[in-house]
Amino acid sequence: MITVYHLGVSQSDRIVWLMEELGLPYQLEWFDRGPDGLAPPAYLALHPAATAPVIRDGDRVLAESAAICEYICNRYAKGKLSVNAEQDNYADYLYWMQMNSNLLGLFFAKAAAGEKTDSNAMILSAMERREKDYYSLLDQRLSEAPYLAGEAFSCADIMIMFNLTSLPLFGGRSIDDMANISAYVQRISQRPAYIKAMQIAGPQAQRAS
Ligand SMILES: N[C@@H](CCC(=O)N[C@@H](CS)C(=O)NCC(=O)O)C(=O)O
């Protein structure tokens, strides 16, 4: 059975959500963040990348949300929630699977840069331009399709929800002014598997005693 190593308030809630969507059995191991807000040493020791999420499947320990999503869908769910190369929307799926990295990169870069100074002005200008373009593109996409990869819900939606719901809790860009993104978040938030996963491992969830 797959073990999902969950770090409290982190992107590993995606993998709990994925398992709930697929109806696959899994074991959850919960790790609280340390007093510094970072992953504790026991979590860091799970994988050399020392990032959440991490899963274990037998002898295989795997990190990176997108890799984990593809691995589980293709190995254990006959490709459900993934899109294969024969499908018309394959390029859309690939593109939107990566948007998480763009939005997270922006979040960290802006947080690290702080106030605009002479030395970081160029970086901050580039980040501001990218942020405007990425969120406009996302809003535009969701005006033309119900889900990021097209007509059907997929891992691309699982990948992006953390950025839209959890990052704003930590100072990331709010989506309140983006009508199509907000409607999408509302719609996805009503999925039974999402509700269950957030109760188990979402930002407000507590470790089960
Ligand atoms: N690209 C990675 C990013 C993972 C990542 O940044 N995870 C954060 C949690 S949201 C983390 O590991 N934070 C703990 C720490 O750095 O101490 C993925 O999608 O899995």
The ligand as a MOL file (V3000), in Angstrom:
LIG
                    3D

  0  0  0     0  0            999 V3000
M  V30 BEGIN CTAB
M  V30 COUNTS 20 19 0 0 0
M  V30 BEGIN ATOM
M  V30 1 N 8.1610 21.2300 -6.5320 0
M  V30 2 C 7.9190 20.6090 -5.2630 0
M  V30 3 C 7.8070 21.6880 -4.2110 0
M  V30 4 C 7.6760 21.1210 -2.8510 0
M  V30 5 C 7.7630 22.1570 -1.7380 0
M  V30 6 O 8.2970 23.2590 -1.8930 0
M  V30 7 N 7.2190 21.7770 -0.5860 0
M  V30 8 C 7.2680 22.5970 0.6110 0
M  V30 9 C 5.9500 22.4600 1.3750 0
M  V30 10 S 4.6500 23.3720 0.6640 0
M  V30 11 C 8.3140 22.0790 1.5670 0
M  V30 12 O 8.8540 21.0070 1.3650 0
M  V30 13 N 8.5320 22.8410 2.6390 0
M  V30 14 C 9.2420 22.3910 3.7950 0
M  V30 15 C 10.5790 22.9780 4.0110 0
M  V30 16 O 11.1550 23.5100 3.0400 0
M  V30 17 O 11.0400 22.8960 5.1340 0
M  V30 18 C 6.6730 19.7230 -5.3320 0
M  V30 19 O 5.7320 20.0730 -6.0650 0
M  V30 20 O 6.6290 18.6840 -4.6940 0
M  V30 END ATOM
M  V30 BEGIN BOND
M  V30 1 1 1 2
M  V30 2 1 2 3
M  V30 3 1 2 18
M  V30 4 1 3 4
M  V30 5 1 4 5
M  V30 6 2 5 6
M  V30 7 1 5 7
M  V30 8 1 7 8
M  V30 9 1 8 9
M  V30 10 1 8 11
M  V30 11 1 9 10
M  V30 12 2 11 12
M  V30 13 1 11 13
M  V30 14 1 13 14
M  V30 15 1 14 15
M  V30 16 2 15 16
M  V30 17 1 15 17
M  V30 18 2 18 19
M  V30 19 1 18 20
M  V30 END BOND
M  V30 END CTAB
M  END
